[in-house]
Amino acid sequence: MKQKHTDAFSTLQKMLPFKADNLTRKLTKLSLAVACFLGLIVGAVQVGGDYREQDDQLNLTVKNILKAAKKPAREAAYNLNKNVAAIIIDGLMQYPFIDNAVITDNFGEVLASGIELPDTDSFTRWLSNYLFEIHQEYTIDLPGDDRDSIFGRLTIIVDKHKAMADLYSRSSFILLSGILRNLILGVMLAAVFYVVLTRPIVQMAKEIRRKKQAKDEKPGFTIPAELADNEIGELLTTFNKFVLGVKDADSFLRTVLDSSPTPMMISNISDRIILYANPVVQTLLGRTDAELVGSVIKDFFVKKDNQELLFEVSEKNEGTKDREQLKKQELLAKHKDGTTICLDANIQCIEYEGIEVIVSTFFDLTERKRAEEDLREREERYHLLFNMGANAMFLVDNNTTQILDCNKKASQLFSDVRLGFCI
């Protein structure tokens, strides 16, 4: 049992009159898959470029912040003024992406520090942990004078997840808009494929079926003007040529069979229905084409001495190879006037257009049988007159002078005469 489709194509199927497994759906699905794949790649490239751009901007911003805080932090470190250092740290901690800031003197003693707890409950923080290093440390030296090379250091730790918060919203918009764009593209492609490709092919198939049912109509069909110059038009042109060629071949074959002087029938091997009977066999049986075609072939023949008609093909005969002659058989055919006709039948099993059929050709033996019967009757009269003759009579071979036969009177007069003796 087929499952119901619950994907986006079900909506397209309701909007457009095409089947679930037809060419339009397959082309649309393939095109949409390629578009989605390319959309994801393009979206990923855009997101990657956006990340690099925002990371560069963050680095530049942090450097500017450190540059602005460097001079007051140097003064606080030089004077070891913790109050000023605390004010500087408090100013740095106003930036939401700075989680930690520390000012130390040249001995490493902390003058001031600040810390901000990370946002561990953020939904996207796990993604940031997977994509990049969240915490990044920046440190600058606070330069000294001739006595001390440095007065201290300013160190800040930046939370890149907080700094990249806008990146996720922009990335979501890019990806979602790409999916929506691809869905709209799928609907448009489905409509285009249906109008340009599927509908003409379906109309062509309907026209072919209609032409097949309307046997008296001229073969082939007119190619629409909008299809004449494209691949479908070329396909239809080739199809028309093929149909006309097949029609011409069928007409030629029927003409040859109709013109054959040999009586011929073609019947279906499965149900023994007559599919074709040429004019000669129609005349032979005294029946019309309408009376023969569509009837069971064995209805027109009489079994002799309970013989099995070869039209009643057995399982052994059904396995006969294509065009291999089954056998010859003498049959008695029934003429329409009630008389019987003695025929010599040659029966072959062939395959025509995927159908197993029997081709039967007949030779009328009526005249030959009549001549044989006349000859037999004449021989019987001759032997009767020969044996009842009042005079002795011999039948002698002219070449060898041997006695071939003699009548009863000769046998009585010449009792020692034997057949085969020489006179």
C-alpha positions in Angstrom: 0.0 0.0 0.0 1.4 3.4 -1.0 1.8 6.0 1.8 0.3 9.4 1.4 2.7 12.2 0.5 3.0 14.8 3.3 5.8 16.9 1.9 5.6 20.2 0.1 4.9 18.5 -3.2 1.4 17.5 -1.9 0.5 21.2 -2.1 1.8 21.5 -5.6 -0.2 18.4 -6.6 -3.4 20.0 -5.3 -2.6 23.2 -7.2 -1.7 21.5 -10.5 -3.5 18.6 -12.2 -0.6 16.1 -12.5 -0.1 12.7 -11.1 2.1 11.9 -8.1 4.6 9.9 -10.2 4.6 11.8 -13.5 7.3 13.7 -15.3 6.4 17.1 -13.9 6.7 16.0 -10.3 10.0 14.3 -10.9 11.5 17.3 -12.8 10.2 19.7 -10.1 11.5 17.5 -7.3 14.9 17.3 -8.9 15.1 21.0 -9.7 13.9 21.9 -6.2 16.5 19.5 -4.7 19.3 21.1 -6.8 18.0 24.6 -5.9 17.9 23.8 -2.2 21.3 22.4 -2.3 22.7 25.4 -4.1 20.7 27.7 -1.8 22.3 26.0 1.2 25.7 26.4 -0.3 25.2 30.0 -1.2 23.6 30.7 2.2 26.6 29.0 4.0 29.0 31.1 2.0 27.0 34.3 2.8 27.0 33.4 6.5 30.7 32.5 6.5 31.5 35.8 4.8 29.2 37.7 7.3 31.0 36.0 10.2 34.5 36.9 8.9 33.3 40.5 8.3 31.8 40.8 11.8 34.9 39.1 13.4 37.2 41.7 11.7 34.9 44.4 12.9 35.0 43.1 16.4 38.8 43.0 16.4 38.9 46.5 15.1 36.5 47.7 17.8 38.4 46.0 20.6 41.7 47.5 19.3 40.0 51.0 19.3 38.7 50.5 22.8 42.1 49.4 24.1 43.8 52.3 22.3 41.4 54.8 24.0 41.9 53.2 27.4 45.7 52.9 27.1 46.7 56.4 28.1 44.5 56.7 31.3 45.4 53.1 32.2 49.1 54.0 31.9 48.6 57.0 34.2 46.8 54.9 36.7 49.5 52.2 36.6 52.3 54.8 36.9 50.6 56.5 39.9 49.3 53.1 41.3 46.0 54.9 41.5 43.4 52.2 42.1 40.4 54.6 42.0 41.3 55.7 38.5 42.0 52.1 37.5 38.5 51.1 38.8 36.9 53.9 36.8 38.6 52.7 33.6 37.6 49.1 34.3 34.0 50.2 35.0 34.0 52.0 31.6 35.3 48.9 29.8 32.7 46.7 31.4 29.9 48.8 29.9 30.6 47.0 26.6 28.2 44.0 26.6 30.7 41.7 24.9 33.5 42.2 27.5 33.3 39.6 30.2 36.5 40.4 32.1 39.0 43.4 32.4 42.1 43.7 34.5 44.7 46.4 35.1 48.0 45.3 36.7 51.2 47.1 37.6 54.6 46.1 36.5 54.9 43.7 39.4 51.7 41.9 38.5 49.6 43.4 41.3 46.0 44.0 40.4 45.0 47.6 40.5 41.4 47.1 39.4 39.3 44.3 37.8 35.8 43.6 36.6 34.0 40.4 35.6 30.7 39.6 33.9 29.0 36.2 34.1 28.5 34.5 30.7 25.0 34.0 29.4 25.0 30.2 29.8 21.2 29.9 29.1 21.4 31.2 25.6 19.9 28.7 23.0 22.7 29.4 20.5 25.6 29.3 22.8 26.2 25.6 22.1 26.4 26.4 18.4 29.0 29.1 19.2 31.0 26.6 21.2 31.0 24.3 18.2 31.8 26.9 15.5 34.5 29.1 17.2 36.4 29.8 20.4 34.0 31.9 22.5 36.4 33.7 24.8 39.3 35.7 23.2 41.9 37.5 25.3 43.4 40.9 24.3 46.4 42.3 26.3 48.4 45.5 25.8 51.4 46.8 27.6 51.3 50.1 29.4 54.6 51.7 28.3 57.0 53.2 30.9 60.0 55.5 30.9 63.7 55.2 31.0 63.7 53.6 34.5 60.8 51.1 33.8 60.1 49.8 30.3 56.5 49.2 31.2 54.3 50.5 34.0 51.7 47.6 33.8 49.3 45.7 31.5 45.6 46.1 30.5 43.9 42.8 29.7 40.3 42.2 28.6 38.5 39.0 27.7 35.8 39.3 25.0 32.8 37.0 24.8 32.5 36.5 21.0 29.1 34.8 21.4 27.6 38.0 22.7 29.4 40.0 20.0 28.0 37.7 17.3 24.4 37.8 18.6 23.2 39.7 15.5 24.9 37.2 13.2 22.5 34.5 14.2 19.4 36.6 13.4 20.9 37.6 10.0 21.9 33.9 9.3 18.4 32.7 10.2 16.8 35.3 7.9 19.2 34.3 5.0 18.5 30.6 5.4 14.7 30.9 5.9 14.4 33.3 3.0 16.4 30.9 0.8 14.0 28.0 1.7 11.0 30.2 1.0 12.5 31.3 -2.3 13.1 27.7 -3.3 9.6 26.7 -2.4 8.3 29.6 -4.6 10.7 28.5 -7.3 9.4 24.9 -7.0 5.8 26.1 -7.6 6.8 28.1 -10.6 8.9 25.3 -12.0 6.0 22.8 -11.5 3.7 25.2 -13.4 6.2 25.7 -16.2 7.0 22.0 -16.5 3.3 21.2 -16.6 2.4 23.8 -19.2 5.5 23.3 -21.4 6.1 19.6 -21.1 3.6 17.4 -19.3 0.4 18.8 -20.7 1.5 18.5 -24.4 2.7 14.9 -23.8 -0.6 14.0 -22.0 -2.5 15.5 -24.9 -0.4 13.6 -27.4 -1.1 10.3 -25.5 -4.8 11.0 -25.5 -4.7 11.8 -29.2 -2.8 8.5 -29.9 -5.4 6.5 -27.9 -8.3 8.3 -29.7 -6.7 7.6 -33.1 -6.2 4.0 -32.2 -9.9 3.6 -31.4 -11.0 5.5 -34.5 -9.6 3.0 -37.0 -11.2 4.6 -40.0 -9.6 7.9 -39.4 -6.4 9.0 -41.2 -3.3 7.9 -39.2 -1.1 10.5 -37.5 -2.3 13.8 -36.1 -1.7 17.5 -36.6 1.2 19.0 -34.6 0.2 22.2 -32.7 2.0 25.3 -33.9 3.6 26.0 -30.5 5.2 22.6 -30.5 6.3 22.5 -34.1 9.8 23.9 -33.5 10.8 22.2 -30.3 11.8 18.6 -29.2 8.2 17.5 -28.7 7.3 18.6 -32.2 10.2 16.6 -33.5 9.0 13.6 -31.5 5.5 14.0 -32.9 6.9 14.3 -36.5 8.9 11.1 -36.0 5.9 9.4 -34.5 3.7 10.4 -37.5 6.3 9.0 -39.9 6.4 5.8 -37.9 2.6 5.4 -37.8 2.4 6.0 -41.5 5.2 3.5 -42.1 3.4 0.9 -40.0 0.1 1.7 -41.7 1.7 1.3 -45.1 3.4 -1.9 -44.1 0.1 -3.3 -42.7 -1.7 -2.3 -45.9 1.1 -3.9 -48.0 0.9 -7.1 -46.0 -2.9 -7.2 -46.2 -2.7 -6.6 -50.0 -0.2 -9.5 -50.4 -2.3 -11.8 -48.3 -5.5 -10.8 -50.0 -3.8 -11.4 -53.4 -2.4 -14.8 -52.4 -4.0 -17.7 -54.4 -3.6 -19.9 -51.4 -6.5 -20.0 -48.8 -5.2 -18.7 -45.5 -6.5 -18.0 -42.0 -4.9 -16.4 -38.9 -6.3 -17.3 -35.6 -5.5 -16.5 -31.9 -3.7 -19.4 -30.2 -5.4 -18.7 -26.8 -9.1 -18.6 -27.8 -8.9 -19.9 -31.4 -10.8 -16.8 -32.6 -10.2 -16.1 -36.3 -8.4 -12.8 -36.8 -8.0 -12.8 -40.6 -9.3 -14.8 -43.5 -8.2 -14.0 -47.1 -10.7 -13.8 -50.0 -9.7 -17.3 -51.3 -10.6 -19.1 -48.1 -13.8 -17.1 -48.0 -14.7 -18.3 -51.5 -13.6 -21.9 -50.5 -16.0 -22.0 -47.5 -18.7 -19.9 -49.2 -18.7 -17.4 -46.3 -18.0 -13.6 -46.0 -15.3 -12.0 -44.0 -17.8 -10.9 -41.4 -18.9 -14.5 -40.9 -15.4 -15.8 -40.5 -13.5 -13.1 -38.5 -14.4 -13.2 -34.9 -15.7 -16.8 -35.0 -14.0 -19.9 -33.5 -12.0 -21.6 -36.3 -12.9 -25.2 -35.3 -16.6 -24.4 -35.9 -15.9 -24.6 -39.7 -14.2 -28.0 -39.7 -15.4 -31.6 -39.1 -13.3 -34.1 -37.2 -12.4 -37.3 -39.1 -12.5 -40.5 -37.0 -12.3 -38.5 -33.7 -9.0 -36.9 -34.8 -7.6 -34.0 -32.7 -7.7 -30.8 -34.8 -4.4 -29.0 -34.6 -6.3 -25.7 -34.1 -6.9 -27.1 -30.6 -3.3 -26.5 -29.7 -2.0 -28.7 -26.9 0.5 -27.7 -24.3 3.2 -29.4 -26.4 2.3 -27.3 -29.4 2.1 -24.1 -27.4 5.8 -24.5 -26.8 6.6 -24.5 -30.5 9.3 -22.0 -31.5 8.4 -19.0 -33.6 7.6 -19.9 -37.2 8.3 -23.6 -36.7 5.8 -25.7 -38.6 3.7 -27.8 -36.4 2.5 -30.5 -38.9 0.3 -31.1 -41.8 -3.2 -32.5 -41.4 -6.1 -33.5 -43.7 -9.3 -31.9 -42.6 -12.9 -31.8 -43.7 -14.2 -28.2 -44.0 -17.9 -27.3 -43.9 -19.1 -25.2 -46.8 -22.0 -22.9 -46.1 -24.3 -25.0 -48.3 -23.7 -28.0 -46.1 -21.2 -29.9 -48.3 -17.8 -30.9 -47.0 -14.5 -30.1 -48.6 -11.4 -32.2 -48.2 -8.4 -29.9 -47.4 -4.7 -30.4 -46.7 -3.8 -27.9 -43.9 -0.3 -26.6 -43.0 -0.4 -25.0 -39.6 2.3 -22.8 -38.1 2.6 -21.0 -34.7 4.1 -17.5 -34.8 4.2 -14.3 -32.7 2.7 -11.2 -34.2 2.7 -7.9 -32.2 3.3 -9.8 -29.0 0.4 -12.2 -29.6 0.7 -15.9 -30.2 -1.2 -16.7 -33.4 -1.7 -19.7 -35.7 -1.2 -19.3 -39.5 -3.2 -21.9 -41.4 -2.8 -22.4 -45.2 -5.1 -24.9 -47.0 -5.0 -26.8 -50.3 -8.2 -28.1 -51.7 -8.0 -31.9 -52.2 -11.5 -32.4 -53.4 -10.7 -32.8 -57.1 -7.8 -35.1 -56.3 -9.9 -37.2 -54.0 -12.6 -37.3 -56.7 -10.1 -38.4 -59.3 -8.7 -41.1 -57.0 -12.2 -42.4 -56.4 -13.0 -42.5 -60.1 -9.7 -44.3 -60.8 -10.5 -46.9 -58.1 -14.0 -47.5 -59.5 -12.6 -47.9 -63.0 -10.1 -50.4 -61.8 -12.8 -52.4 -60.1 -14.9 -52.4 -63.3 -11.9 -53.5 -65.3 -11.1 -56.4 -63.0 -14.7 -57.5 -63.0 -14.9 -57.5 -66.8 -11.4 -59.1 -67.1 -12.3 -62.0 -64.8 -15.8 -62.7 -66.2 -14.5 -62.9 -69.8 -15.5 -66.0 -71.8 -12.1 -66.3 -73.5 -8.8 -66.9 -71.7 -7.0 -63.7 -71.3 -3.5 -62.9 -70.2 -1.8 -59.6 -69.1 1.8 -59.7 -70.4 4.7 -57.3 -70.0 5.8 -56.2 -73.5 9.4 -55.9 -72.5 10.0 -59.1 -70.5 7.1 -61.2 -71.9 6.2 -62.1 -68.3 2.7 -62.9 -67.4 1.4 -60.2 -65.0 -2.2 -61.4 -64.7 -4.8 -63.8 -66.1 -8.5 -64.3 -65.8 -10.4 -67.2 -64.5 -10.9 -68.8 -67.9 -7.2 -68.8 -68.5 -6.5 -70.4 -65.2 -9.0 -73.2 -65.9 -7.6 -74.0 -69.4 -3.9 -73.6 -68.5 -3.7 -74.8 -64.9 0.1 -75.1 -65.0 0.5 -71.4 -66.0 1.9 -69.3 -63.1 2.3 -65.5 -62.8 5.8 -64.5 -63.6 6.3 -67.1 -66.3 7.4 -66.1 -69.7 5.2 -66.9 -72.7 
